[in-house]
Amino acid sequence: MSTVSAQESPTAVIARQEMPLRQVVINTHSPVVVGQVPDAAVVFAMPQEQAVQGAVIKGVSFRCLADTWRAKEARMPVVAKGKALAFLSPIAEPRDTRRKPGERRVVDREDMQLSLDL
């Protein structure tokens, strides 16, 4: 049995036809948990209001981090950097050298680190 990487696009998985496509949803409000998962696995659920036939309907829109297969191949809307940073309250942690090359967690992304010029 093979595993599916969050970095691998669904198109690649289907093309391999080694296993059926599955989805696991984990809901967390913990920036520490989000910071540890692969960046392509993170999807933000953002509240959204929309006018439909004169009525305001409350709903949700799903957004991903930029520079992931979700943004590039699936063309999912990208979460604004400020919104992601506000949630993550950037977690300062050194890179884990034991990780496989190319396996990038949210916390490893330079664009998700708060820059303080002191």
KATA-V655597 format. One record per residue. N is the residue number from 1. RES is the residue in one small letter. PSI is psi in whole degrees, -180 to 180 (* if undefined). Layout:
n->[N:N]
res->[RES:RES]
psi->[PSI:PSI]
This chain:
n->[1:2:3:4:5:6:7:8:9:10:11:12:13:14:15:16:17:18:19:20:21:22:23:24:25:26:27:28:29:30:31:32:33:34:35:36:37:38:39:40:41:42:43:44:45:46:47:48:49:50:51:52:53:54:55:56:57:58:59:60:61:62:63:64:65:66:67:68:69:70:71:72:73:74:75:76:77:78:79:80:81:82:83:84:85:86:87:88:89:90:91:92:93:94:95:96:97:98:99:100:101:102:103:104:105:106:107:108:109:110:111:112:113:114:115:116:117:118]
res->[m:s:t:v:s:a:q:e:s:p:t:a:v:i:a:r:q:e:m:p:l:r:q:v:v:i:n:t:h:s:p:v:v:v:g:q:v:p:d:a:a:v:v:f:a:m:p:q:e:q:a:v:q:g:a:v:i:k:g:v:s:f:r:c:l:a:d:t:w:r:a:k:e:a:r:m:p:v:v:a:k:g:k:a:l:a:f:l:s:p:i:a:e:p:r:d:t:r:r:k:p:g:e:r:r:v:v:d:r:e:d:m:q:l:s:l:d:l]
psi->[134:161:158:126:146:-22:-19:133:152:-32:-43:-39:-47:-40:-36:-31:34:-27:152:150:129:159:136:129:125:123:128:152:11:115:-25:-44:-48:-38:-20:-14:160:141:-31:-14:-11:128:127:133:112:131:143:138:144:139:123:115:46:-6:146:121:129:137:-156:145:144:133:151:175:147:159:37:167:-29:-40:-40:-55:-44:-12:38:143:148:139:142:137:-43:-38:-42:-44:-39:-38:-46:-19:63:129:117:114:135:155:143:112:-9:-10:154:146:138:-12:103:126:165:-44:-21:-14:128:-37:-7:14:139:130:112:113:98:*]
